[in-house]
Amino acid sequence: MKLYAVSDGPPSLAVRMALEALNIPYEHVSVDYGKAEHLTEEYEKMNPQKEIPVLDDDGFFLSESNAILQYLCEKYAPTSDLYPNDPKDRALVNHRLCFNLAFLYPQISAYVMAPIFFDYERTAIGLKKLHLALAAFETYLQRTGTRYAAGSGLTIADFPLVTSVMCLEAIGFGLGERYPKVQAWYDGFKQAHPSLWAIAAKGMEEIAEFEKNPPDLTGMVHPIHPIRKPAAK
């Protein structure tokens, strides 16, 4: 099994967490984002979306990190509590995965990641959208009253949510005052699962460094995002 992934991308980190938690051996194939390796024709053969990560399970290629998380559990650990079999419990896990994919991470990505890697600015409207997403997450945690995002035990839903919120910590964005439930859940994950958190922590260190010194992507021709011009000397 191979995982084509970057070292700091939340979706890549979430899948690596799952592989670690499930004790599945794999080869991590590093994708050089700065060199736009994910935009090559060769990469497109594995993933027409040209996004990261991609799982290669003996010639079966699968993209979309949520789908990878679900696949790993269903194939390699069908009885694992990480992806519970009870319909309601599983539905809640699936909801949290969808919530992160469609509602939380897009706002974090737009506010945190896009201005680091591309020629975007952090804006008031972007901050407002981020707060709306975090407020929804706070409410979900308050309503369930559980230690984890989708119940009383760790599930695959926690992995992408942790790696999303990790991006906020990387830029020094505080949660505690406005979102105490999110902060408690996040801190609790770190304390309870140090080996899994270590995967995210390395990515966070890279993002924090890029926040101070944005990477030079002038050699990339991106189909959507504007590339930041080098600073005049």
N, C-alpha and C positions, 0 to 999 in steps of 0.2 A: 504494500500500500504506500502511495505517495501523496503528500499534500503540498500543492503549489501555493505558497503563501508568502506574505511579507512579514517583517519582524515587528511592525508597529500598528498594523491595521486591526481595528476591533473585530471584524468578522473572522480574520485569520486567527487572532488570539482566542476567540471563543471556540473555534473548532479544535485548536490545540489543547485547550482546557478539557474538552470532552474526550479527546484521545487519551489524555493523561488520566482522567478520572476513570475511564473504562479500561485502562491498562492495555491499550491496543498498540502494538508496535507499528511504526511507520517511518518513512523517510521524509524529512522536511526539505523540500526543494525550494530554495529561496528565489523569489521573483524580484528582480531589480526594478523597482518602480521608477527610479530616476532615469534609467535607461529605456523606459517604456517597453519592457519585455512583455508586458501584458497586452500590448497593442500590436504585437507581431502576428503574421499569418500563422505561424506555428502554434502560438498560444490560442488563436481563434479556433483552431481545429479541436481543442479541448473545450473551449467555452466561447461560443459565438458572441456572448455579451461582452467579452474581453474584460471581465471583472475578476477580482481576487477575493477568496481562494477558489481552488479547484481540487477536488479529490479524485485520485486515480486508484480505483480498487480493482487491480488486475484487469485493466483495460476498460473498466466501467467508469466513465467520467461524469462527475456530478459537481455542479456549481450551486450557488446560493447557499450561504452558510446555514440557514435554518433547515433546509432540506438535507444538508450533510449531517447536521446534528441528529435529526430524526432518523436518517438512514443508519447511522452508526449504532444507535440504540436498537433499532428494530432488527438489524441483521446480527449484531455481535453481542447484544445484551438485552434480549426481548423481555426479560423479567426484572430488569433493573428499575429501581425506584427513581432513577434519573429521568425516566420517561414512563410514568405510571400507566397501567393498563385500564384502570377504572375510567369509564367514559368522561365523567365530570372532572376528575383530576387531570386527565390528559387534555381535556378541552381548555382548562385553565392554563396549562403549560403552553398549549398552542396559542392561546390568546396573548400571553405575555411575549411569546416569540414574535407574533404579528404586531403587537403594540410597539415593540422595540424597532422592528423593521420599518413600519409605516409611520410611526408617530414620534418616538423619542429620538432614535439615532439620526434621522434626517435633520432634525433641528440641531443636534449636537455637532453633526458633521458640517452643517452649513455655518455654524457659529465658531466652531473650534478649528476643524481640520481644513476647510476650504481656504480660509485666510492665511493659513500656514503654508500650504503647498501651492496656491494659485493667487492670481491677482484679484483678490476680493478683500473687502473691508468688513469688520464687525459693525453691525448696524443696530439701531434701536429696535427696529422691527424684528430683526433676527433674535435679539435678546428677549423680546416679548414672546415670540413663538417658542423659544427655549423654555421660558418660565411656564407657559401653558402646558408644555409636555411634562415638565418636572412636577407641576401641580397635579396632573392626572396620575402620575406614578405615585406621588405621595398619598393620594386618595385611595388608590388600589391597595397599597400597603396598610393604610389605616383601616380599611374595611375588612381585609382578611385577618389582620392582627397576628400574622404569622412571621416567623423568623426569616423565611425565604420568600422570593417573589411570587411563587405559585403554590405555596402551601407550607407545611411544617418542616419539610425536608428539602434538601438540595435537589434541583432538577436542571435540565439543560436550559431552562428559561433563564436561570441566573447568569449563565456564562456571557451571553451577548449583552445583557443589561449591565453587568459589571464592567465589561470592556468598553461599553459606551460611556458610563459615568466616569470611568478612569480618565477619559479625555478631558473632562472638566477639572479633575484634580491636577492634571498635567499643566494647565494654564493658571492654576491658582484660583479657580472659580469655587467659592464656598457654598456649601449646601446646608449646613447645620441650622442656621436661624430660621430659614423659610421652609426647609424640607427635612425636619428631624427624623422622620421615618425612613427616608431615603438614606440619610447619613448613617443611621443605626444599622440598616440592612447592609450597606456597603462596608462599614467597619466590621460588622459581624462576619461577613464572608471572608475578609482578610484574616481575621483571627482564627476562624474555624478551619480554613483551607489554605494554609500557607504555601503548600506546593503548587496549588492551582493559581493562587495570587501571584506567585513568583513569575509565572508566564506573562501575566498582564503587566507586572511591575517593570519588566524589562522594556516592554513596549511604551509604557508611560514615560520612562526615562528618555527614550528617543524623541517622543513627542515634545517633552519639556525642553529638550535641547533644540529641537527645530523651532519651537516657539521663540527662543532667543536668537537663533541663527537659522532663518528659513533656508531650505535646500535650494540649490540652483537647478532648476528644471528647464533652463533655456534650450536644452537640446531636445526637448520633448515637443512633439506636435500632437496636442490633445484635440480630439474631435469636438469637445464641448467647452472645457475650462480654459480661460485666458491665462497665458503664462506670464508670470511677473518678469518685467524687464530688469536686467541687472542695474544696480545702483550706479549712478555716474561717479567716476573717480575724480 
